Amino acid sequence: MTVYTLKVVQIKQETDDAVTLCFKQPALRKIKYTAGQYLTLVLRINGRRYVRPYSFSSCPETDPFLEVTVKKVFNGIVSNHIIDFIKEGDSIEALSPLGDFCHNFDSDVRGVYLWGVGSGITPLFSILKSLLFKERELRIHLIYGNRNNESTIFLNQIKILQEKHPDQLIVKYFYTQDVIDKTNPGHIQGRINQTTAESILKEDPLLLASCHYICGPAGLKESVIAALKSCKVSEHKIYSEDFELVKNPKDFEGINTQLVRVKFQGEVKEIEVTKGRSILEAALEADIELPYSCQTGNCSVCKGKLLSGSATMIGLSKGRTDLAEDEFLLCCSHPQSSEVYIEV
């Protein structure tokens, strides 16, 4: 995979705990990406290599810089480092763009719904700008949940887009902390749940000709998908972006802590993989700098070949038909037996 060195030319403060890093395009090797994809940043902090994927908030059709938006996570090593230490003029390594959370729908689609909570707005904002630029006939609905007005990332930019596209863009804000004036139909008190999602969907006479993009915590995804199924929207018109693996404790029944041999760059090392930890997590903790990116089983950067023993992948939200029988994504792989030997 290609590695780029990108220069930070501007840092935009979006909220108290979120910033947008604006990178200058490389002079010789321009980075091509699609709205909704993500850029994987590589940083060294206290001597350790950290790799984190961040969704593009920029749009290739409208924005001159490559932009990713980062929100502080409590105890988040990388997000805190970026917000507290990265400054304009710094250079950061990045991998080629990845991700399939992109708008690519049939010509019969008449409307698009973008469902997001908190920092889940990031890829949706990229998609929104792209759609407004390319799809002038589509009705676009942005359903966006936050704690309050102050924590709403891209609030001013969204308002500007509404003013430019009043007949095309419909925005509904959900706030869990702010007290909402009930006479304002664009602001709703509470969370986006199945009931509130259904009430919005039932207002649309062209609902069955719409497609839906969901990005946020697992609860949002579950609620919106339940509402869409209740309203008879085809599952083929529902897309979601996952920030984390969802692990069911029952999936770990029969799995125990095992010693696993990993062959990487010609060296073989033995690591202890604790029950509940993936092979990738154990390797990184042992200072084996395996390649990885999304950590949710959606890309193939951390793919390894099983040479002996047995393993299983846990937490995949999307089926993978592109892997051979002996190929495993180490970010979600767990040993099922002794004598596990993986080559990367």
Buried (B, 14 or more C-beta within 10 A) or exposed (E): EEEBEBBBBEBEEBBEBBBBBBBBBBEEEEBEBBBBBBBBBBBEEEEEEBBBBBBBBBBBEEBEBBBBBBBBEEEBBBBBBBBEEBEEEEEBBBBBBBBEBBBEBEEEBBBBBBBBBBBBBBBBBBBBBBBBEEBEEBBBBBBBBBEEEEBBBBBEBBEEBBEEBEEBBBBBBBBBEBEBEEEEEEBBBEBBBBEBBBEBBEEBEEBBBBBBBBBBBEEBBBBBBBBBEBBEBEEEBBBBBBBEBEBEEEEBEEBEEBEBBBBBEEEEEEBEBBEEBBBBBBBBBBEBEBBBBBBBBBBBBBBBEBEEBEBBBBBBBEEBEEEEEEBBBBBBBBBBEEEBBBEB
